[in-house]
Amino acid sequence: MTPRSVVVLGLMGAGKTTVASAIAQHLGWPLRDSDIDIEAATGRTAAALVAADPEAPTLHDLEAQHALDALAEDRVVIAAAASVIERPEVRAAMADALVLWLDAPAEVLAARMASSDHRPDYGDPQEVVRTLDRRRRPLYREVADVIVDAAQPADAVLRAALAAVD
């Protein structure tokens, strides 16, 4: 049975955009990437939004709405923001999707976070990842249909993700 959509989840630095892009190309489905779509809609990166007007909707609110809008579509691949897993309504909306969780140790994700300038600066990357992992790991596990070891070399991660959608 072909899923209604494919959702790629994981903490910052897990490789969601890379994996979701490869899956979208493989399936011939459109890609909905929260970072790309939100920047296109607002004209600001996630980092700029966090630093912007305190009266504006929060980044996590925008990310949750992006996920809900994308999940309402058929035959779409979604690179979901890491934060959306904390929203019960988003987890519920994933029920008809094939959900891939890209999981990796905090050290790996922290190193990847440090090399990116489009993400907000939340402080020490390893501490941030450990804190988010403790809070989000049970939620990712709850919705994941497939867990991919994102600490593997990129080609192995892509092979595992593509095998999950075939």
PyMOL commands that place a pseudoatom at each C-alpha (Angstrom):
pseudoatom trace, name=CA, resn=MET, resi=1, chain=A, elem=C, hetatm=0, pos=[0.000, 0.000, 0.000]
pseudoatom trace, name=CA, resn=THR, resi=2, chain=A, elem=C, hetatm=0, pos=[1.370, 3.401, -0.989]
pseudoatom trace, name=CA, resn=PRO, resi=3, chain=A, elem=C, hetatm=0, pos=[1.279, 5.885, 1.882]
pseudoatom trace, name=CA, resn=ARG, resi=4, chain=A, elem=C, hetatm=0, pos=[-0.624, 9.123, 1.494]
pseudoatom trace, name=CA, resn=SER, resi=5, chain=A, elem=C, hetatm=0, pos=[2.610, 11.009, 2.206]
pseudoatom trace, name=CA, resn=VAL, resi=6, chain=A, elem=C, hetatm=0, pos=[6.106, 10.437, 3.565]
pseudoatom trace, name=CA, resn=VAL, resi=7, chain=A, elem=C, hetatm=0, pos=[7.357, 12.402, 6.556]
pseudoatom trace, name=CA, resn=VAL, resi=8, chain=A, elem=C, hetatm=0, pos=[11.041, 12.616, 7.404]
pseudoatom trace, name=CA, resn=LEU, resi=9, chain=A, elem=C, hetatm=0, pos=[11.636, 13.533, 11.057]
pseudoatom trace, name=CA, resn=GLY, resi=10, chain=A, elem=C, hetatm=0, pos=[14.648, 14.019, 13.285]
pseudoatom trace, name=CA, resn=LEU, resi=11, chain=A, elem=C, hetatm=0, pos=[16.515, 16.539, 15.334]
pseudoatom trace, name=CA, resn=MET, resi=12, chain=A, elem=C, hetatm=0, pos=[18.410, 19.425, 13.753]
pseudoatom trace, name=CA, resn=GLY, resi=13, chain=A, elem=C, hetatm=0, pos=[21.319, 18.129, 11.703]
pseudoatom trace, name=CA, resn=ALA, resi=14, chain=A, elem=C, hetatm=0, pos=[19.864, 14.660, 11.124]
pseudoatom trace, name=CA, resn=GLY, resi=15, chain=A, elem=C, hetatm=0, pos=[19.746, 15.158, 7.352]
pseudoatom trace, name=CA, resn=LYS, resi=16, chain=A, elem=C, hetatm=0, pos=[16.016, 15.600, 6.847]
pseudoatom trace, name=CA, resn=THR, resi=17, chain=A, elem=C, hetatm=0, pos=[16.298, 17.869, 3.801]
pseudoatom trace, name=CA, resn=THR, resi=18, chain=A, elem=C, hetatm=0, pos=[18.827, 15.632, 2.057]
pseudoatom trace, name=CA, resn=VAL, resi=19, chain=A, elem=C, hetatm=0, pos=[16.859, 12.447, 2.684]
pseudoatom trace, name=CA, resn=ALA, resi=20, chain=A, elem=C, hetatm=0, pos=[13.445, 13.952, 1.935]
pseudoatom trace, name=CA, resn=SER, resi=21, chain=A, elem=C, hetatm=0, pos=[14.779, 15.455, -1.316]
pseudoatom trace, name=CA, resn=ALA, resi=22, chain=A, elem=C, hetatm=0, pos=[16.093, 12.057, -2.430]
pseudoatom trace, name=CA, resn=ILE, resi=23, chain=A, elem=C, hetatm=0, pos=[12.797, 10.350, -1.552]
pseudoatom trace, name=CA, resn=ALA, resi=24, chain=A, elem=C, hetatm=0, pos=[10.772, 13.019, -3.379]
pseudoatom trace, name=CA, resn=GLN, resi=25, chain=A, elem=C, hetatm=0, pos=[12.907, 12.601, -6.487]
pseudoatom trace, name=CA, resn=HIS, resi=26, chain=A, elem=C, hetatm=0, pos=[12.689, 8.812, -6.243]
pseudoatom trace, name=CA, resn=LEU, resi=27, chain=A, elem=C, hetatm=0, pos=[8.888, 8.829, -5.918]
pseudoatom trace, name=CA, resn=GLY, resi=28, chain=A, elem=C, hetatm=0, pos=[8.315, 11.739, -8.299]
pseudoatom trace, name=CA, resn=TRP, resi=29, chain=A, elem=C, hetatm=0, pos=[6.398, 13.552, -5.552]
pseudoatom trace, name=CA, resn=PRO, resi=30, chain=A, elem=C, hetatm=0, pos=[6.754, 17.201, -4.523]
pseudoatom trace, name=CA, resn=LEU, resi=31, chain=A, elem=C, hetatm=0, pos=[8.963, 18.098, -1.568]
pseudoatom trace, name=CA, resn=ARG, resi=32, chain=A, elem=C, hetatm=0, pos=[7.638, 20.231, 1.270]
pseudoatom trace, name=CA, resn=ASP, resi=33, chain=A, elem=C, hetatm=0, pos=[10.593, 21.342, 3.393]
pseudoatom trace, name=CA, resn=SER, resi=34, chain=A, elem=C, hetatm=0, pos=[9.812, 23.515, 6.408]
pseudoatom trace, name=CA, resn=ASP, resi=35, chain=A, elem=C, hetatm=0, pos=[13.041, 25.530, 6.214]
pseudoatom trace, name=CA, resn=ILE, resi=36, chain=A, elem=C, hetatm=0, pos=[12.685, 26.234, 2.495]
pseudoatom trace, name=CA, resn=ASP, resi=37, chain=A, elem=C, hetatm=0, pos=[8.921, 26.840, 2.525]
pseudoatom trace, name=CA, resn=ILE, resi=38, chain=A, elem=C, hetatm=0, pos=[8.910, 29.080, 5.600]
pseudoatom trace, name=CA, resn=GLU, resi=39, chain=A, elem=C, hetatm=0, pos=[11.808, 31.149, 4.270]
pseudoatom trace, name=CA, resn=ALA, resi=40, chain=A, elem=C, hetatm=0, pos=[9.999, 31.514, 0.926]
pseudoatom trace, name=CA, resn=ALA, resi=41, chain=A, elem=C, hetatm=0, pos=[6.787, 32.603, 2.686]
pseudoatom trace, name=CA, resn=THR, resi=42, chain=A, elem=C, hetatm=0, pos=[8.370, 35.005, 5.189]
pseudoatom trace, name=CA, resn=GLY, resi=43, chain=A, elem=C, hetatm=0, pos=[11.558, 36.085, 3.450]
pseudoatom trace, name=CA, resn=ARG, resi=44, chain=A, elem=C, hetatm=0, pos=[13.527, 35.057, 6.549]
pseudoatom trace, name=CA, resn=THR, resi=45, chain=A, elem=C, hetatm=0, pos=[15.543, 32.035, 7.627]
pseudoatom trace, name=CA, resn=ALA, resi=46, chain=A, elem=C, hetatm=0, pos=[14.671, 30.256, 10.858]
pseudoatom trace, name=CA, resn=ALA, resi=47, chain=A, elem=C, hetatm=0, pos=[17.583, 32.071, 12.525]
pseudoatom trace, name=CA, resn=ALA, resi=48, chain=A, elem=C, hetatm=0, pos=[16.277, 35.459, 11.368]
pseudoatom trace, name=CA, resn=LEU, resi=49, chain=A, elem=C, hetatm=0, pos=[12.726, 34.641, 12.494]
pseudoatom trace, name=CA, resn=VAL, resi=50, chain=A, elem=C, hetatm=0, pos=[13.896, 33.745, 15.996]
pseudoatom trace, name=CA, resn=ALA, resi=51, chain=A, elem=C, hetatm=0, pos=[15.782, 37.046, 16.194]
pseudoatom trace, name=CA, resn=ALA, resi=52, chain=A, elem=C, hetatm=0, pos=[12.850, 39.058, 14.767]
pseudoatom trace, name=CA, resn=ASP, resi=53, chain=A, elem=C, hetatm=0, pos=[9.814, 40.809, 16.163]
pseudoatom trace, name=CA, resn=PRO, resi=54, chain=A, elem=C, hetatm=0, pos=[8.570, 39.206, 19.393]
pseudoatom trace, name=CA, resn=GLU, resi=55, chain=A, elem=C, hetatm=0, pos=[4.996, 39.986, 18.321]
pseudoatom trace, name=CA, resn=ALA, resi=56, chain=A, elem=C, hetatm=0, pos=[5.278, 37.797, 15.204]
pseudoatom trace, name=CA, resn=PRO, resi=57, chain=A, elem=C, hetatm=0, pos=[4.132, 34.156, 15.267]
pseudoatom trace, name=CA, resn=THR, resi=58, chain=A, elem=C, hetatm=0, pos=[6.808, 31.960, 16.770]
pseudoatom trace, name=CA, resn=LEU, resi=59, chain=A, elem=C, hetatm=0, pos=[8.997, 29.826, 14.563]
pseudoatom trace, name=CA, resn=HIS, resi=60, chain=A, elem=C, hetatm=0, pos=[7.531, 26.662, 16.105]
pseudoatom trace, name=CA, resn=ASP, resi=61, chain=A, elem=C, hetatm=0, pos=[4.001, 27.848, 15.351]
pseudoatom trace, name=CA, resn=LEU, resi=62, chain=A, elem=C, hetatm=0, pos=[4.971, 28.417, 11.713]
pseudoatom trace, name=CA, resn=GLU, resi=63, chain=A, elem=C, hetatm=0, pos=[6.657, 25.007, 11.581]
pseudoatom trace, name=CA, resn=ALA, resi=64, chain=A, elem=C, hetatm=0, pos=[3.607, 23.237, 13.023]
pseudoatom trace, name=CA, resn=GLN, resi=65, chain=A, elem=C, hetatm=0, pos=[1.281, 24.952, 10.564]
pseudoatom trace, name=CA, resn=HIS, resi=66, chain=A, elem=C, hetatm=0, pos=[3.613, 24.038, 7.708]
pseudoatom trace, name=CA, resn=ALA, resi=67, chain=A, elem=C, hetatm=0, pos=[3.507, 20.376, 8.749]
pseudoatom trace, name=CA, resn=LEU, resi=68, chain=A, elem=C, hetatm=0, pos=[-0.282, 20.369, 9.073]
pseudoatom trace, name=CA, resn=ASP, resi=69, chain=A, elem=C, hetatm=0, pos=[-0.730, 22.037, 5.682]
pseudoatom trace, name=CA, resn=ALA, resi=70, chain=A, elem=C, hetatm=0, pos=[1.691, 19.599, 4.030]
pseudoatom trace, name=CA, resn=LEU, resi=71, chain=A, elem=C, hetatm=0, pos=[0.064, 16.590, 5.709]
pseudoatom trace, name=CA, resn=ALA, resi=72, chain=A, elem=C, hetatm=0, pos=[-3.292, 17.666, 4.252]
pseudoatom trace, name=CA, resn=GLU, resi=73, chain=A, elem=C, hetatm=0, pos=[-1.857, 17.093, 0.764]
pseudoatom trace, name=CA, resn=ASP, resi=74, chain=A, elem=C, hetatm=0, pos=[-1.636, 13.759, -1.056]
pseudoatom trace, name=CA, resn=ARG, resi=75, chain=A, elem=C, hetatm=0, pos=[1.538, 12.243, -2.458]
pseudoatom trace, name=CA, resn=VAL, resi=76, chain=A, elem=C, hetatm=0, pos=[4.012, 14.645, -0.890]
pseudoatom trace, name=CA, resn=VAL, resi=77, chain=A, elem=C, hetatm=0, pos=[7.330, 14.167, 0.894]
pseudoatom trace, name=CA, resn=ILE, resi=78, chain=A, elem=C, hetatm=0, pos=[7.738, 16.338, 3.972]
pseudoatom trace, name=CA, resn=ALA, resi=79, chain=A, elem=C, hetatm=0, pos=[11.016, 17.348, 5.598]
pseudoatom trace, name=CA, resn=ALA, resi=80, chain=A, elem=C, hetatm=0, pos=[9.389, 18.348, 8.877]
pseudoatom trace, name=CA, resn=ALA, resi=81, chain=A, elem=C, hetatm=0, pos=[10.931, 20.725, 11.369]
pseudoatom trace, name=CA, resn=ALA, resi=82, chain=A, elem=C, hetatm=0, pos=[12.255, 18.968, 14.457]
pseudoatom trace, name=CA, resn=SER, resi=83, chain=A, elem=C, hetatm=0, pos=[9.870, 20.879, 16.728]
pseudoatom trace, name=CA, resn=VAL, resi=84, chain=A, elem=C, hetatm=0, pos=[6.631, 19.622, 15.174]
pseudoatom trace, name=CA, resn=ILE, resi=85, chain=A, elem=C, hetatm=0, pos=[6.832, 16.312, 17.027]
pseudoatom trace, name=CA, resn=GLU, resi=86, chain=A, elem=C, hetatm=0, pos=[5.892, 18.150, 20.233]
pseudoatom trace, name=CA, resn=ARG, resi=87, chain=A, elem=C, hetatm=0, pos=[2.496, 19.165, 18.841]
pseudoatom trace, name=CA, resn=PRO, resi=88, chain=A, elem=C, hetatm=0, pos=[-0.182, 16.493, 19.442]
pseudoatom trace, name=CA, resn=GLU, resi=89, chain=A, elem=C, hetatm=0, pos=[-2.215, 17.692, 16.457]
pseudoatom trace, name=CA, resn=VAL, resi=90, chain=A, elem=C, hetatm=0, pos=[0.764, 17.195, 14.141]
pseudoatom trace, name=CA, resn=ARG, resi=91, chain=A, elem=C, hetatm=0, pos=[1.482, 13.718, 15.537]
pseudoatom trace, name=CA, resn=ALA, resi=92, chain=A, elem=C, hetatm=0, pos=[-2.181, 12.812, 14.977]
pseudoatom trace, name=CA, resn=ALA, resi=93, chain=A, elem=C, hetatm=0, pos=[-2.067, 14.139, 11.403]
pseudoatom trace, name=CA, resn=MET, resi=94, chain=A, elem=C, hetatm=0, pos=[0.860, 11.781, 10.663]
pseudoatom trace, name=CA, resn=ALA, resi=95, chain=A, elem=C, hetatm=0, pos=[-1.369, 8.719, 11.107]
pseudoatom trace, name=CA, resn=ASP, resi=96, chain=A, elem=C, hetatm=0, pos=[-1.819, 8.152, 7.354]
pseudoatom trace, name=CA, resn=ALA, resi=97, chain=A, elem=C, hetatm=0, pos=[1.798, 8.909, 6.449]
pseudoatom trace, name=CA, resn=LEU, resi=98, chain=A, elem=C, hetatm=0, pos=[4.891, 6.743, 6.288]
pseudoatom trace, name=CA, resn=VAL, resi=99, chain=A, elem=C, hetatm=0, pos=[7.110, 8.300, 8.967]
pseudoatom trace, name=CA, resn=LEU, resi=100, chain=A, elem=C, hetatm=0, pos=[10.894, 7.928, 8.834]
pseudoatom trace, name=CA, resn=TRP, resi=101, chain=A, elem=C, hetatm=0, pos=[12.878, 9.013, 11.890]
pseudoatom trace, name=CA, resn=LEU, resi=102, chain=A, elem=C, hetatm=0, pos=[16.511, 9.911, 11.231]
pseudoatom trace, name=CA, resn=ASP, resi=103, chain=A, elem=C, hetatm=0, pos=[18.224, 9.159, 14.527]
pseudoatom trace, name=CA, resn=ALA, resi=104, chain=A, elem=C, hetatm=0, pos=[21.832, 9.894, 15.450]
pseudoatom trace, name=CA, resn=PRO, resi=105, chain=A, elem=C, hetatm=0, pos=[23.888, 10.457, 18.607]
pseudoatom trace, name=CA, resn=ALA, resi=106, chain=A, elem=C, hetatm=0, pos=[24.056, 13.953, 20.085]
pseudoatom trace, name=CA, resn=GLU, resi=107, chain=A, elem=C, hetatm=0, pos=[27.733, 14.371, 19.169]
pseudoatom trace, name=CA, resn=VAL, resi=108, chain=A, elem=C, hetatm=0, pos=[27.030, 13.760, 15.482]
pseudoatom trace, name=CA, resn=LEU, resi=109, chain=A, elem=C, hetatm=0, pos=[24.051, 16.111, 15.372]
pseudoatom trace, name=CA, resn=ALA, resi=110, chain=A, elem=C, hetatm=0, pos=[25.837, 18.826, 17.366]
pseudoatom trace, name=CA, resn=ALA, resi=111, chain=A, elem=C, hetatm=0, pos=[28.749, 18.808, 14.912]
pseudoatom trace, name=CA, resn=ARG, resi=112, chain=A, elem=C, hetatm=0, pos=[26.336, 19.177, 11.996]
pseudoatom trace, name=CA, resn=MET, resi=113, chain=A, elem=C, hetatm=0, pos=[24.407, 21.968, 13.754]
pseudoatom trace, name=CA, resn=ALA, resi=114, chain=A, elem=C, hetatm=0, pos=[27.587, 23.948, 14.317]
pseudoatom trace, name=CA, resn=SER, resi=115, chain=A, elem=C, hetatm=0, pos=[28.342, 23.909, 10.588]
pseudoatom trace, name=CA, resn=SER, resi=116, chain=A, elem=C, hetatm=0, pos=[25.037, 25.512, 9.533]
pseudoatom trace, name=CA, resn=ASP, resi=117, chain=A, elem=C, hetatm=0, pos=[24.147, 29.199, 9.526]
pseudoatom trace, name=CA, resn=HIS, resi=118, chain=A, elem=C, hetatm=0, pos=[20.414, 28.920, 8.743]
pseudoatom trace, name=CA, resn=ARG, resi=119, chain=A, elem=C, hetatm=0, pos=[19.584, 27.478, 12.170]
pseudoatom trace, name=CA, resn=PRO, resi=120, chain=A, elem=C, hetatm=0, pos=[18.997, 29.636, 15.230]
pseudoatom trace, name=CA, resn=ASP, resi=121, chain=A, elem=C, hetatm=0, pos=[21.779, 29.781, 17.808]
pseudoatom trace, name=CA, resn=TYR, resi=122, chain=A, elem=C, hetatm=0, pos=[20.314, 28.093, 20.849]
pseudoatom trace, name=CA, resn=GLY, resi=123, chain=A, elem=C, hetatm=0, pos=[23.620, 27.838, 22.735]
pseudoatom trace, name=CA, resn=ASP, resi=124, chain=A, elem=C, hetatm=0, pos=[26.033, 24.945, 23.167]
pseudoatom trace, name=CA, resn=PRO, resi=125, chain=A, elem=C, hetatm=0, pos=[25.082, 22.506, 20.362]
pseudoatom trace, name=CA, resn=GLN, resi=126, chain=A, elem=C, hetatm=0, pos=[25.756, 19.314, 22.355]
pseudoatom trace, name=CA, resn=GLU, resi=127, chain=A, elem=C, hetatm=0, pos=[23.718, 20.482, 25.341]
pseudoatom trace, name=CA, resn=VAL, resi=128, chain=A, elem=C, hetatm=0, pos=[20.907, 21.678, 23.067]
pseudoatom trace, name=CA, resn=VAL, resi=129, chain=A, elem=C, hetatm=0, pos=[20.797, 18.348, 21.224]
pseudoatom trace, name=CA, resn=ARG, resi=130, chain=A, elem=C, hetatm=0, pos=[20.881, 16.325, 24.450]
pseudoatom trace, name=CA, resn=THR, resi=131, chain=A, elem=C, hetatm=0, pos=[18.046, 18.382, 25.950]
pseudoatom trace, name=CA, resn=LEU, resi=132, chain=A, elem=C, hetatm=0, pos=[15.897, 18.152, 22.828]
pseudoatom trace, name=CA, resn=ASP, resi=133, chain=A, elem=C, hetatm=0, pos=[16.650, 14.456, 22.425]
pseudoatom trace, name=CA, resn=ARG, resi=134, chain=A, elem=C, hetatm=0, pos=[15.471, 13.658, 25.970]
pseudoatom trace, name=CA, resn=ARG, resi=135, chain=A, elem=C, hetatm=0, pos=[12.206, 15.484, 25.350]
pseudoatom trace, name=CA, resn=ARG, resi=136, chain=A, elem=C, hetatm=0, pos=[11.543, 14.392, 21.769]
pseudoatom trace, name=CA, resn=ARG, resi=137, chain=A, elem=C, hetatm=0, pos=[12.922, 10.844, 21.532]
pseudoatom trace, name=CA, resn=PRO, resi=138, chain=A, elem=C, hetatm=0, pos=[9.806, 9.180, 23.009]
pseudoatom trace, name=CA, resn=LEU, resi=139, chain=A, elem=C, hetatm=0, pos=[7.597, 11.197, 20.647]
pseudoatom trace, name=CA, resn=TYR, resi=140, chain=A, elem=C, hetatm=0, pos=[9.648, 10.308, 17.558]
pseudoatom trace, name=CA, resn=ARG, resi=141, chain=A, elem=C, hetatm=0, pos=[9.549, 6.670, 18.611]
pseudoatom trace, name=CA, resn=GLU, resi=142, chain=A, elem=C, hetatm=0, pos=[5.759, 6.882, 19.043]
pseudoatom trace, name=CA, resn=VAL, resi=143, chain=A, elem=C, hetatm=0, pos=[5.126, 7.933, 15.425]
pseudoatom trace, name=CA, resn=ALA, resi=144, chain=A, elem=C, hetatm=0, pos=[8.044, 6.377, 13.532]
pseudoatom trace, name=CA, resn=ASP, resi=145, chain=A, elem=C, hetatm=0, pos=[7.295, 3.570, 11.114]
pseudoatom trace, name=CA, resn=VAL, resi=146, chain=A, elem=C, hetatm=0, pos=[10.980, 3.285, 10.217]
pseudoatom trace, name=CA, resn=ILE, resi=147, chain=A, elem=C, hetatm=0, pos=[14.071, 4.347, 12.167]
pseudoatom trace, name=CA, resn=VAL, resi=148, chain=A, elem=C, hetatm=0, pos=[17.148, 5.154, 10.079]
pseudoatom trace, name=CA, resn=ASP, resi=149, chain=A, elem=C, hetatm=0, pos=[20.588, 5.410, 11.682]
pseudoatom trace, name=CA, resn=ALA, resi=150, chain=A, elem=C, hetatm=0, pos=[21.548, 8.905, 10.488]
pseudoatom trace, name=CA, resn=ALA, resi=151, chain=A, elem=C, hetatm=0, pos=[25.073, 8.584, 11.872]
pseudoatom trace, name=CA, resn=GLN, resi=152, chain=A, elem=C, hetatm=0, pos=[25.963, 6.245, 8.995]
pseudoatom trace, name=CA, resn=PRO, resi=153, chain=A, elem=C, hetatm=0, pos=[27.708, 7.591, 5.898]
pseudoatom trace, name=CA, resn=ALA, resi=154, chain=A, elem=C, hetatm=0, pos=[25.310, 9.625, 3.748]
pseudoatom trace, name=CA, resn=ASP, resi=155, chain=A, elem=C, hetatm=0, pos=[25.024, 6.993, 1.007]
pseudoatom trace, name=CA, resn=ALA, resi=156, chain=A, elem=C, hetatm=0, pos=[24.006, 4.337, 3.558]
pseudoatom trace, name=CA, resn=VAL, resi=157, chain=A, elem=C, hetatm=0, pos=[21.395, 6.670, 5.083]
pseudoatom trace, name=CA, resn=LEU, resi=158, chain=A, elem=C, hetatm=0, pos=[19.941, 7.353, 1.637]
pseudoatom trace, name=CA, resn=ARG, resi=159, chain=A, elem=C, hetatm=0, pos=[19.870, 3.649, 0.736]
pseudoatom trace, name=CA, resn=ALA, resi=160, chain=A, elem=C, hetatm=0, pos=[18.035, 2.819, 3.961]
pseudoatom trace, name=CA, resn=ALA, resi=161, chain=A, elem=C, hetatm=0, pos=[15.525, 5.634, 3.493]
pseudoatom trace, name=CA, resn=LEU, resi=162, chain=A, elem=C, hetatm=0, pos=[14.826, 4.747, -0.129]
pseudoatom trace, name=CA, resn=ALA, resi=163, chain=A, elem=C, hetatm=0, pos=[14.410, 1.066, 0.781]
pseudoatom trace, name=CA, resn=ALA, resi=164, chain=A, elem=C, hetatm=0, pos=[11.781, 2.102, 3.330]
pseudoatom trace, name=CA, resn=VAL, resi=165, chain=A, elem=C, hetatm=0, pos=[9.592, 3.759, 0.696]
pseudoatom trace, name=CA, resn=ASP, resi=166, chain=A, elem=C, hetatm=0, pos=[9.856, 0.939, -1.889]
for i in range(1, 166): cmd.bond("trace and resi %d" % i, "trace and resi %d" % (i + 1))
show_as sticks, trace
zoom trace
